[in-house]
Amino acid sequence: DAGVIQSPRHEVTEMGQEVTLRCKPISGHDYLFWYRQTMMRGLELLIYFNNNVPIDDSGMPEDRFSAKMPNASFSTLKIQPSEPRDSAVYFCASSPSNYEQYFGPGTRLTVT
Amino acid sequence: TQLLEQSPQFLSIQEGENLTVYCNSSSVFSSLQWYRQEPGEGPVLLVTVVTGGEVKKLKRLTFQFGDARKDSSLHITAAQPGDTGLYLCAGHGSSNTGKLIFGQGTTLQVKP
């Protein structure tokens, strides 16, 4: 299995631009998670899905953030408009159950 | 809100030394996991502990879940430079949802 795939690996954008991060979970995994990692705040859960349905989005910082999972093999995290404080590494993870999670390599986002 | 506190935050030791990392909470967790993250990559699951008092060994790594399921420890014997990385504990709350709560992490540097 290729593991969780995220794209792009690096994104540099200017403040105010729309950013879309993509994730392909491991086939057969029912859960998908989006996290943000920074030095100051560590690893924070933004939102997670179970069978393509959003279950808990309480970690989404503002209305500028939105996430979708149109099917079992694809999810997006969108930031519109982006701000410099959104700069972080964004991880997608998938899980076959509500136990172990398998993380992707992350997308390093820099907003200037 | 359930929180996990890790200590120490940073640890720099010489190759061959032993070390212990702690993960503590005032809340009960139904299970607890340890992940290791290397620079530029996502966290990778090392172990899951479920039963209070449980001890698991993974080569030179020993993991223990507290009797009351509120704390855990990771002990590394004869540390090697390859053990360098960020160690994260993460727990599932007593409500047993898919949501993982992560500690802030312990950055370990093992110098040759």
HADDOCK unambig.tbl for C-alpha pairs under 7 A between the chains (distance, minus, plus):
assign (segid A and resid 42 and name CA) (segid B and resid 104 and name CA) 5.27 0.50 0.50
assign (segid A and resid 43 and name CA) (segid B and resid 102 and name CA) 6.63 0.50 0.50
assign (segid A and resid 98 and name CA) (segid B and resid 97 and name CA) 6.67 0.50 0.50
assign (segid A and resid 98 and name CA) (segid B and resid 98 and name CA) 4.31 0.50 0.50
assign (segid A and resid 99 and name CA) (segid B and resid 98 and name CA) 6.99 0.50 0.50
assign (segid A and resid 102 and name CA) (segid B and resid 44 and name CA) 6.87 0.50 0.50
assign (segid A and resid 103 and name CA) (segid B and resid 42 and name CA) 5.35 0.50 0.50
assign (segid A and resid 103 and name CA) (segid B and resid 43 and name CA) 6.09 0.50 0.50
assign (segid A and resid 103 and name CA) (segid B and resid 44 and name CA) 6.88 0.50 0.50
assign (segid A and resid 104 and name CA) (segid B and resid 42 and name CA) 5.66 0.50 0.50
assign (segid A and resid 105 and name CA) (segid B and resid 41 and name CA) 4.76 0.50 0.50
assign (segid A and resid 105 and name CA) (segid B and resid 42 and name CA) 4.79 0.50 0.50
assign (segid A and resid 106 and name CA) (segid B and resid 41 and name CA) 6.71 0.50 0.50
assign (segid A and resid 106 and name CA) (segid B and resid 42 and name CA) 6.19 0.50 0.50
